[in-house]
């Protein structure tokens, strides 16, 4: 019974899960930003490439 109490009081796994969730949230935010801004960034690079080619 004491082992179960110690397991419930242990917070090491809990902080690892929080870091995992935070990392996943940052990854989703990056993907959304790239998807949202991808078209306009591509247009800017195409304009830049055209001006360099001339």
SULPE-V600731 format. One record per residue. N is the residue number from 1. OMEGA is omega in radians with two decimals (* if undefined). NEAR is the number of other ideal C-beta (glycine too) atoms within 12 Angstrom. D_CENTER is the distance of its C-alpha to the mean C-alpha in Angstrom with 1 decimal. Layout:
# SULPE-V600731
((N	OMEGA	NEAR	D_CENTER) (N	OMEGA	NEAR	D_CENTER))
This chain:
# SULPE-V600731
((1	-3.14	7	39.8) (2	3.13	8	38.8) (3	3.12	9	36.1) (4	3.10	9	34.5) (5	3.12	9	34.6) (6	3.12	11	33.0) (7	3.13	13	30.2) (8	-3.12	12	29.5) (9	-3.11	12	29.7) (10	-3.09	13	27.3) (11	-3.12	12	24.0) (12	3.13	12	22.4) (13	-3.14	13	20.8) (14	3.14	14	19.6) (15	3.08	12	17.7) (16	3.10	13	16.1) (17	3.12	13	15.0) (18	3.08	14	13.7) (19	3.10	14	11.5) (20	3.10	14	10.3) (21	3.12	14	9.6) (22	3.10	14	7.9) (23	3.11	14	5.5) (24	3.13	14	5.2) (25	3.11	14	5.2) (26	3.12	14	2.7) (27	3.11	14	1.5) (28	3.13	14	4.7) (29	3.11	14	5.4) (30	3.13	15	5.2) (31	3.12	14	7.1) (32	3.13	13	9.3) (33	3.14	14	10.1) (34	3.12	15	11.1) (35	-3.10	14	13.1) (36	-3.06	12	14.7) (37	-3.04	15	15.7) (38	-3.10	15	16.4) (39	-3.12	12	20.0) (40	3.10	14	21.0) (41	3.12	15	19.6) (42	3.12	14	21.4) (43	3.12	13	24.5) (44	3.14	14	24.5) (45	3.10	15	24.3) (46	3.08	14	27.1) (47	3.11	14	29.1) (48	3.13	13	28.7) (49	3.10	12	29.6) (50	-3.14	11	32.6) (51	3.09	10	33.8) (52	-3.10	9	33.6) (53	-3.12	8	35.5) (54	*	7	38.4))
